[in-house]
Amino acid sequence: MKKYVCDVCGWEYDEEKGYPEGGIAPGTKWEDVPEDFECPLCLVGKDQFSEE
């Protein structure tokens, strides 16, 4: 399982934990996160995240 970090604000998406508050189940791989996903803190898109 990998982690991805928002390049703008530093919010972290952890594949192991998912993002249940946003409807993304634990264990969801980054490539399976919807393309219209936005950072919950600064609202940038998936293209602004980097693998940690």
Secondary structure, DSSP 8 states (H G I E B T S, - for coil): --EEEETTT--EEETTT-BGGGTB-TT--GGGS-TT-B-TTT--BGGGEEE-
